[in-house]
Amino acid sequence: MSVGIEEEFLLVDPVDRSLRPEGPQVATAVADELGRHVGTELTRYQVEGRTDPHVHLGEALAELRSVRAALARAAAGRGLRIASSGSPITGLVAPVPLTPGSRYAESLSLFRALDDEQSACACHVHVGVADPREAIEVSNHLRPWLATLTALGANSPYWDGRDTGYASWRTTTWGRWPVAGPPPYFESPAHFRELVDELILSRTVLDRGGLYWDVRPSHHVPTVEVRVADAALAPEDTVLLAAVVRALVATALGAVRVGEPAPRPAPEILRAASWRAARDGLAGRALDPLTRRLVPAAEQVERMLRTLSPALEQHGDLGLVRDQWKRLRTHGGGADRQRAAYRCRSSLPDVVDHVIAATCPSQAPPATALGAPTDQARPR
C-alpha cells in the first residue's frame, strides 16, 4: 500500500523572522530540480513540497529530507529560510498577499476575509485506495481517530506574535470554513457525490478540491487523503504520521472487506474531540469519541497504536513507529518543542530559529544575532 506526502512551508526572513511573500519565486527557482514535487499555495508566504508514492517509508523519509533541502536552497538564494510550522509565529499582514491565479482570485471573491488567516500550513498524507466505494467506507472508519491524529501532529501554538493556548491553532482556523473538520458519515458513493454536487451548486465550495474535510477521497488521484495534521516540525515527525495513517487505512480497509460496519459517533462529539485535541495536543486529555470519556492524550495514542500493530507490522513500520513515538513521549510533539524553545529566553525569535533548524538542518543560522530578547508573546 503506497503513501504520498504533501508538506506546506512558510517563507521566513532569517534576520527579522517575518514572513516574506516569495512563494511563487521560490517555487520557480527550484522547478527544474523538483518538477512536480514543488508547488505554490493560497498565499505567497507559502510553498509546498511533495513526494512520490512510496511503499517503503525509509525511502519516503529520504525524499522528504531531499525535497526540504532543495526548497531550503532555493529559499536561501533569495535570502530566506523555510519553516515547517502549522501557523506563523510572528505578526501577520492582513489581508495576506494571495498567489496570482484565477482560482485564488475566485476564492477571495467567495470566501472574503476567511482567506486573510490562511497562512496556515498542513501535512497531507495520501494512501492508495483504488476503489471509490472502498475509499468512502474507509473514510467512515477513520472518523473516530481523526482527533487523535490532530493531537499527534499538533505544531501550531503561536499565531500573530502570541501564544494562543492551543497546540494546533491551525485546526481552529480551518474549522471556520464551511466544509472542514470531521466529514459526515457517507451511506454510499452516491451519497458522497450528491452532497458534493450540492455544495458546489450552492457555491459553498469552488470544486472538489475545496472539500477541506479532515479525510476525503482525493479528487485527482486514487487515494484516501488524510489532511488533519499541522505541517510537521521535523521530517521524522512527518514519517511517523504517514506510517500511522497508512496503518489506519489498511486496518479500515480490512474491516470494510469483511463487512464490519464503521462506528457512527455523533457529529457533535467528533467536533468536540477535534477541538480538545487542537487545544491540548499530546500534553492534555483527549475526548474518546466512542466512549465519550476524557483520557490522557498519550494513552489514546497508545491505544490507537495497539489497534494498528498488525498493520504496522505488515508494512514493516512497527519499529519505526515505536522509536518515533518514544521520541515524542520524551521530547514532546511539535507544539511542545516550540514552547520549550520559547521558555529558554522568553523569545519568539528563538522559536522561529528553532523551527527553521528543525525543518532542515542544512539551513544556515540567522544572518544576525539579536541581543537580549525583547519580543515576547502577548498574554492570553
N, C-alpha and C positions, 0 to 999 in steps of 0.2 A: 504494500500500500504506500503510494508516494506522497510526499509532503513538499509543498512550495510555500515560501515565506515572503511577505512584503513588510518592509520596515520604513517608517517615516521619520525624518530627522529635521531638526531646526538648524538654521544657519546663524552663527553667533560671532560677533566681533570679539577677539580674544583680549582686547585692551579694556574696553568699557563694558563688555559682557552683554551688550544689547543685541537684539535680533537685527538681521540685515536682509533686505528683500531681494536676494540674488539667486533664488532657486532656479529660475529658468537659465540663467547664465552658467551656474554650476553644472546643471544637467547637460547643457550644450557642450561644455568643456570636456565632459567625460563620456559623451555619447559614443565616440569612436571606440573607446575601450570597453564600455559596458553594454552598449547596444540597448536591447530591450530590458536590460536589468536596471535601468535608471528611468525615472520619470519625474514629472512635476506634480504638485498638489494644488489645492484650492488657493492657498496664499503663497506669495512669493518669498515668504520666510522659510519655506519647506522644500525638501527634496526627498524622493523615495528611492529606496534600493530594493531589488527583487532577486530571488534565487530561482534557479531551475528546480523542477520537481526532483526530489531525492528519495530513494528507498533507505539509504544508509545515512543516519543523522550525523555521523562523523564527517561525511562529505558536505552535508548541509552547513555544519559549523565552519568548515574551512571556507566555504563560499561566502557565508555571512561575513567572516573576517575580511575576505578579499574585497567584497563589494564595499564594506565600510572603509577600508583603506583607500580604495580608488576614489570614493567620494571625498574622503578627507584630503587627498592630494589635490583634487580639483578645487575644493574649497580653499585650501591653503594658497593656491595660485591666485586667489582673489583676496588674500589676507584674512581669511575666515576659518572657522572650525565647524565641524558638525557636532551636534549634541543630541543624544538619544534620551529625551525626557518626554513624558506624556503631555506636558504643558510648559509654556515659557516660564522661566524663573524670575526674570527681571521684568520691568514695565513694558506694557504694550502701547502701540499707537493705534487708535481706533478712529475711523474704520481701517481695518487691515488692508494692505495692498494685495489685491487679488491677482492671480496669474492671468495673463491675457488669454482670451478664447471665448467662443460663443457660449459654451456650456457654463463656464464660470459666470459670465455676464447674465445668463438666464437664471442661474442660481441666486445671484444677488437680487434680481428683479422679483423672484418668487419668495425668497426667504428673508430678504431685507437684513435687519440687524442681527439675525441669527448667524450670518456669515462673519460678523465682526469678532466673534470669540472663537473662531475655528482655526486658530494657530495651534491646534492640539494634534498630537501625533500618536498613532496607534501601531500595533503589530497585528497583521492578519495572517492566519495560517490556513492554507488550502490543503485538504486531504482528498485524494482521488476517490470519487464515487460516481460511477458512470451512469447508473440507472436513476432517472429523475424521481421515480416513486421512492426508491430507497433513500435518496438524498432528503426528501421531505420527511420520511419517517425517522431518519437519523436525527434530523433537526428536532423533532418532537422528543426523542430520547435524551438529547443533550440539555434540554431546558433546565432541569433541576441542578445541573452542575455549573451553569454559567456564572453564578455569583462566586463560586469557589475559584474559577479561573480569573475573575476580576481581582480577587484578593491576591492570588498568586502573582499576577502581573502588575500590581499597582505600583506606579512610578511617576506620580504627578502631584506631590504635596504642595507645591508652590504655584502661585498664579499672580501675575502682575505685581511682583515685588512683595508678596506677603505669604505667610503660611496659612493655608486655607483651613487647617484642622482635619483635612481629608487625606487619605492615602492615594486616592485616584480622583482628583478634581476633574480630569478629562471625562470620566464616566458621567459626572453630573452635568457637564456642559453638553455632551452628546444627548443626554436624556431630554433636552429641551426640543429636540427635533420631532416632527410629527410621526415619523416612522423610525423608532430607535428603541434600544433596550431589548429585553427578552421578547422573542417573537410569539405570535399566537400559536396555539395548537392547531395544526392543519389536518383536516379529516382526510384529505386526498390531494394529489397533484392538481386536480380540477379546482378544489377549494383554494389552493395557493394561487393558481392562475387567475381565478375570478377576482380574488381580493386584490392582487397586484394590478390587474386591469382597472379596477375601480379606483384604486389610489392614483394611478396615472391619469385616468379620465377626469378625476376631480381636481387635478393639479396639486395633489398633496405631495407627490414626488415627481421629479423630472422624468425618470425612467427606472428600469430595474436596477441600474447602478446606484440609484438613490435610496435603496432599501437599506437603512442603517441598523437593522436588527443585529443583535449580538451573534447570531448564527443564521446563515441563509444558504440555499443552493446558489452557487456562483452564477452570474448572468452571462459569463463569457467563456468559462472552461468547465469541464465535467467534474466539479469538486463540490464538497461541502466547505464553506468558508466560515471560519470562526474569527470574529473581529472584535472580541470583547476586551482584549488586553491593551494596556498602555504600551507605547514604544518601550522596549526593554533597555535597561541601563547598559548591560554587557551582552555580547553575543552568546555567552553561556546561559544567560537568563532566557534568551530567545529560544535556544535549542531545547531547554527544559520545557518551556511552554509547548513547543512543537511536538515533542515526544508525548506529552500528556494529552494534547489534543488528538493526535493520531490514535492513541490508545482508547480514548473516549469514543472516537468514531468507529474504530474496529469493534469495540465492545457493543456499541449500539447496533452496528450492522449485524453482528451475530444474533442479538436479541430480535431484530427485525426478521431475520431469515428463519427463525423458529417460531415466529408468530407471537412473540411476547409483547403485550401492549405497553406503550410508553406511559409513565406516570403523568398525571394531569394536575399538578399543583395549581392553585388559583392564581390568576394573573397578578392580583394584589400582593400575594405572598412572594411571587418571583420578583416583583418590583421592590418590595421591602427588603428582600435578601440582597438584591443588587445595590440598593442604597447603603445598607450596612457594610457590605464588602468594600464599597468605594470609600466609606468613611474610615473604616478601621484597618483595612488591608489584612496583613498577616499578624498584626500585633494585638488585635482585639478579639471580639467574639463574632461568630457568624450565625446567621439565621438559616437553619437547615430547612429548605422548602418542603421536605417530605414529612418531617416530624413536627415542624413549626416550633422548634425549640432552639434556644441560643446555646452554642457550644464554642469552645475556643477555636479560632480560625485555623490554627495549625493542626488541631485534632481533625477538623473537617477535611483538610488537605490530605492528611494521612489516611483517613477513611477512604477518600477517593482513590488514593494510590493503591491501597489494598484491593479495592474493587478492580482496579486496572492491571493488577500484577500479571495475570495470564497474558493479556495483550501486550504489555510491555516486554515480557519475556519472549513472546513470539517474535517480536520485531527486533530483539537484541538490544532493547533500550533500558532494561531494568537496572543495570549497574550505573548507567549514565544518570538516570533519574534519581536513584538513591544518593549518588555522590552530590549532584547539584542541589537536591532538596536538603541534604545535610549542610551544605554551604549556606543556603538561605536561612536555615534554622539557626546557624551560628552567627551570621553577619547581618541578617535581615533582608527583606525584599528591597526593591529599588527605592521606594519611598523612605524606608528606614535608613538606608545608606545615604540618601540625600540629606536627611535631617541630621544624621551623625556628622556629616561634613560641615553643616551649619554650626553645630554646637561647639566645634573646636574654637572658633573665634567670633561667633555670632555674626557671620559674614555671608551674605548671599553671593558675592563674587567667588568665595571659596566653593560654594555649591556648584556654580557654573563650571569652575575649573575641574572639580571632581567628576562632573558628568562628562565633560569633554575627554578627560583622560580615560574614563571607563568605557566610553563609546568606542574609542580606537586608540590604543596605547601609543601608536606611532605618531599621533598628533603632537606637535611641538608645544611646549609650555607657553603660557601667556607671554606676549611680547614685552609687557612691562609688569612689574610687581606693584601692587597697591601698597600704601603704607598701612598704618593702623586702621583696621576696618571700621567704616562708619555707616555702611549701607546695611541696615538691619531690617528684618521682616517686621511689618507693622502688626500690632496686636490684633487679635481677632475681635 
